[in-house]
Amino acid sequence: MRVMSIYWSICHESDIRLWNLTSRERLGRMLDRIGNYQFVSDLEDIPPESSVLIIRGDCIYDERVFRSLSNDKNVMLEIELGGRAVPVVAHVVASEARSVSETMQAEQFADIPNVRRVSLNDISGSFSNELRKTDLPYVFPIREDNRPRLEQHLFSGSYKSVTDFVTKFWWPVPAQWATRLCAMAGISPNQVTSLSLALVIVAGVLFSYGYFALGLACGWVMTFLDTVDGKLARVTVTSTKLGNIFDHGIDLIHPPLWYLAWGIGLVSYAPLLSSLTLAITCWAIVIGYILGRIVEGIFQWWLGGFVIFCWKPFDSFFRLIIARRNPNMIFLTGSILIGRPDLGLEAVAIWTVLSTVILLGRLAMAMLEKSMKGPLTSWLAEIDPVNGRDALAVRVFTNPPATIK
């Protein structure tokens, strides 16, 4: 069965670029991500049986606005601009397109028969499992005086709320600079990811030959670029399924290979703990890592429907320090600074095993709670990000709603 296209048209177009994109380019990319949308410059060209999204181009939109309105017809979204209600997006059938367009061009809300008025409060879906965060849908006007704040908002919104402490607290400022340079230079996210892959390989080779300091330098640059590529993809609306698989596939596979390469480079060292041989250390890391990933998959695909680190505040705080690549890089770097690279690998092994034990315990608790109380929900989906900011977890893992006028 052929899927009917939804057409889209733009009015009040802005020539102000955000992250080097015009409003038409951004809207087109967003709608391409959502579904089967076709741009039309003349509303008379819309087939009678079709519908159209009429969008003000001098505003920036949360993608959820279009997802929500596309599921309904003959509906018009209004927001407050300059102290008055202004229509910004409408999804209407072809027969209503002309009158609705004239209303939006006039920048006033005239009652149109059969067209329902809605506000942002009617747009649902504040919890994002992809970005592990809770925030409210938004529509902001685009002006030159608020362009820096809009770009900052788009960048902040591209960040996962629940992640490791290096990504969350160390990388945001330099990552924003690098993301801006890439956007202005026309560098694609996949090009950044490809450079990351090259550094993964170089770092692994250097580790295996015992050049730990040089390998760590490459490794830290790779971890930084791993932050940049995702942010670049989101602020320029260029993320794709293939790019996502490329990026996350690298992230999933390379950490244990790095630790094994580090172990190969330690042939001239003896582990400090007499009960741990190099082989046992490496096997503990690999098995613990794989088992931890399996636990995450079981929780997401069979228990919660969301990542385990969004289940309770404890899990979100635990994600900051869990034995994943970036926290483990701290152990490895510290061991080089004190001249004992063997201790760094042992620390990774011990923390990986402890992290996996904690994950297994959380999985058991989740199974018990689901059997006794029913479906699991994320704490991020249950909080009020506006009025609940007295709680430490809310302050750490959510941003206050943006107020850009």
N, C-alpha and C positions, 0 to 999 in steps of 0.2 A: 504494500500500500504506500503510495507516494505521500511524503510529509509536506503539508502545505507551508509555504514560506510566509513569514511575517515580514512585511516591509518596514522600513524605517526612514524617517525624514528628519531634517535638522532645521531649526530656526534660531535666530539670534546667535549666529555662529561667532565664536571668539577666535582671534588670531594670536592669543597669548599661549605660548608653549609651556607645558608642564612636563619636566623630564624629557624635553626635546620632542614632545608630541603635541600636535594641534588637537583641539577638541574633537574634530571629525575623525582623525586617526585613532584617538583613544577610544571613542565610541564604537568605531567600526571593529576594532580589535576585541573589545569587550563583547560585543554582540556576536562576533564570529565564535568566540569561546562558548557562548551560551547555547547557540543553536543555529537554525537555518533562517538567517535574516538577510534581506536584500535591500540595498540602499536605493531610494528613489528620489529624484530631484523634483519631479512634478507629480503632485498627488493625483492628477487626472490619469496617470499611467497605472494606478493600482487596480487590479482586477476586482470586479464587484463583489466576488465571494471572499476576498482576502481582508486582512486587517493590517493596521499600520501603527507603529510607534512614532509619535511626534515628540521630538526631544529638543529642549533648549540647549544650544551649544555653548552658552556662556555659564554653564554650571558643571561641576564635577560630581560624579555619581558613584555610589556604592553599587557594585554589581548585583547585589541582592534586590535593588530597586527594580531592575529590568527583569530579573527572574520572577519576582512576585507579580509585577504588572502583566508580564507575558502570559501568565496563567489565567488572566481575567480579561474581559473585553468591555469596551465602553466605560472605561474608568480613567480618571484624571487625577494626577498627584499634584497637590499644592504645598508650597512651603512659604515661610515668612521671609520676605525680602523688603528691607526698608520700612518695616512696620506694617506691611500689608500682605495679604495672601496672594501669591502669584503662582499660576500653573506652570509646571516645568516639564512634566512628562504625561503623555496620554496614550493609551492603547485603545483604539476605536476601530470599528468596522469602516469599510471604504466609504459608505454613504454619509458618515459623520465626519470624515476627515477634513473637509473644507471648512466647515463651521468651527470645528475645534482648533484648527490651525489659525484661523482668523482671531479667535479668542486668545490664543497664546501669543500671537504677534502683537495684539493690543495690550498684553501684559496685565490683563484683568480677568477675574473669574466671573464669567457670565453663566448663568444657569442654562444648561443645554439639555433638552429632553433626552432621556435614556442614557445620559452620561453621569456616572456617579463620581462624586468628589471624595478623595481619600487623602490622608496625611501620612507622614513617616511612621506614626504610631501604628498604622495598619500594616506596615511591612514587617514580616516576621523573620525570625532566624538570626539571633544574636550570637549563638555559639558556632564556631568554625572548628571542625575536627582537623581540617587540613592545616590550619595555622595554630591550633591548640589555644584558642583565645575566645574571649567574649567581648564583643563591642556592638554598638548600635548602628543600624543603617544610617547613611548620611547623604545629604545633597548640599553642596556649598557653591556659592557664586564664584566665578573666576574673574578676578581683577588684578591689575598689575601690582597694587599695593598689598594684596594678600597672597601673591604668587609664592614667596618663600615659605609661608606657613602651609599652603596647600601642598607644596612639594615635600615638606617635612611630614605632613600628615600621611601622604601616600607612602613615604618611606617607612614611617613608624608602623603603618598598617600592614606592611609587607613582612614584618618580623613575627616569627613564632613567639608566642607568649611563654610557652613552657619549653625550655631547652637548657643546655648546659650553661654554666656561669660564664665561661669564656665568651661564647657567642652572645649571651644576653647582656653582659656588663662591659666587656673589653672591646668588642668589635663594632658596636653601632656607629660611633663617630667616624673612625677611619673608613668603615665600610660605606658610609654615606658619601664620603669624598670620592672613593674609588668608583662607586656606582654612578655618580654624576659624570666623572671623566669618561666612563664607558658609554654612557647614554649620549653624551655630546659627540663622542668619536664614532658612534655607530657600531660599537663592538657588541656582538650578540651574546646572550647568556651561554649558548653552546660553545662559543669560542673561549669564554672564560672557563667553562667546565673542561674543555679539551686541554687547556693549559694546566688545570688542576690534575688531570689524569697524567700528564707528562711528569709533573712534580711528584705524584704518587710513585711512579716508577723510579725516578731518579733517587728519591728519598730511600726507597726500599733497597736499591742497589748499594747506596752509600752505607746504610745500616749493615748490610750483609758483609761488607768489607771492613767494618769497624770504624768508619768515618762518621761517628755518631753526631758530632757537633754540626758538621755540614749537612748531614741528613736531617737533623732537627730544624735547621734553618729552612731547608726546602719544605719540610713537613709543616712548619708554622705558616709559611706563605700559602701552602695548599689549603690549610684550614681556614685562612682568611678568605681566599678566593672562593672557597666552598660557601661562605656566607654571602659573598658579593653576587655570585651567579643567580641565586634564588631571588635576591632583592631586585636585581636588574630585570629579571624576567617579570616580576610582579609590577614594578613601577612603570615599565614600558609595555605591559600587557602582551608579552611575547612568550609566555610559558606554554609548553606543549606537552602532550602525553609522552612523546618520545624523549624530549629533553628532561622530563621529570624522571623517566626510567633511567636515562643516562646518568643523571646526577645522583639519584638515590642508589643506583646499582653500584656506583663507585664507592659511595659512603658505606654501603653494606658490606662490601667484600674486602676492601683494602686494610682496615685496621688489624685484623689478626695476621694478615700477611706481613705487615710492618713489624709486629712483635716477633714473628718467626724469623724475619730477616735480622732483627736486633739480636735474637738468640744465636743465629749463625755467626754474627760478628763478635760474639762473646766467647769464642773457642779458647781464648787465652785466660779467661776468668773462671773462678770457682764461685758458685753462689754462696752468700754469707751464711744462710741457714743450712746447717749440715744435713737436715732431713730433706732438703729440696735439691734435686739434681736439675741440670739445665733442661733435660727432656721432660721431667715432671712439671717444671715451671711452664714450659711452652704448651704442654698438653692441657694444663689447668686453665691457661688463658683461652685456648681455642675452644675447649669443651664448654667452659663457662660462658664465653661470648655467644656461641651458637645456642646454648640452652636458654640464655637470657632473651635472645631474639625470638626463639620459639615461644617463650612465655608471652612476650608482647603480642605475637601473632594470634595465639590462642585467645587472649583477652579481647583483642580488637575484633576478630572475625567470628568468634563463637560466644563471647560473653557480653561485652559492653557495646560493641559497635563503634567504639572510639578508642583512642590510645590509652593505655593503662595509666600513663602519667597525668591524665586529666581526670582520673576517677575521684580522688580525695586530695585535699591540700597537701597531705603528707607525701603523696606520690609526685606532686608537682615540685615540691622542695627537693625530694630525692633525685629528681631528674637533673637538678643543677649540678650534682656531684657524682652521679652514677658512673660506673666504670665504662665510659665510652671514650672515643678517641681524644677529645680535647682535655678532659680531666686527666686521662692517662698520660698525655703529653707533658703535663706538669710534673708527674713523677719522673718521667724520662729526662726532662730538662734539668730537674733538681739533681738527679744522679750524676749527670755530666758535670754540673757545677762543683760537686764535691769529689769528682774523680772516681766514682764507683758506678759505672753503667750497669753492673750486675744487680745492684740494689734497686735500680729503677725498674728493671724487668720483674724482679721479685715483688716489688710493690704493686705493679700492674696485676700480677697473678693473684696476689692476696686480695686486692680490692675487687677484681673481677669475680672471684669465688664468693666473696661476701655480698656483692651486689646481686649476684644470681640467686643466692639463698634468700635474700630479702624479696626479690621478685617472685620467687616460688611461694613464699609466705603470703604475699599480697594476692597472688593468683588463687591460693587456697581460700583466703578470706573472701575474695570476690565470688567464688563458686558457692560458698556457704551463704553469703548475703543474697545472692540471686535465688537460691533454692528456698530461702526463708521469706524474702520480701518481694521477690519479683524482679523485673528488669532493672538493670543498673543505670544510673544517670551520672553525668559529670557534674562536679561541684561548680564548674564554670558556667554550666547551663542553668544553675539554680540561684545564682547570686544576683544582686542588684549592683551593677558597676557604678551607679550614680550615688546611691545612698549607703552603700556598704563599705565605704572606704576606710572605716575605722579598723577593719580586719587587716592584719599584716599580709595574708595571702592575697587579698584583693589588691592591695597596693603594689605588691611585687609582680603579680601575674596579669594585671589588667591596667589599661590606660584610662584615665578619666575621659569622659566624652568630650570630643573636640567642639569648640565654639568659635567657628570661623565665620565672621560676618562679611 
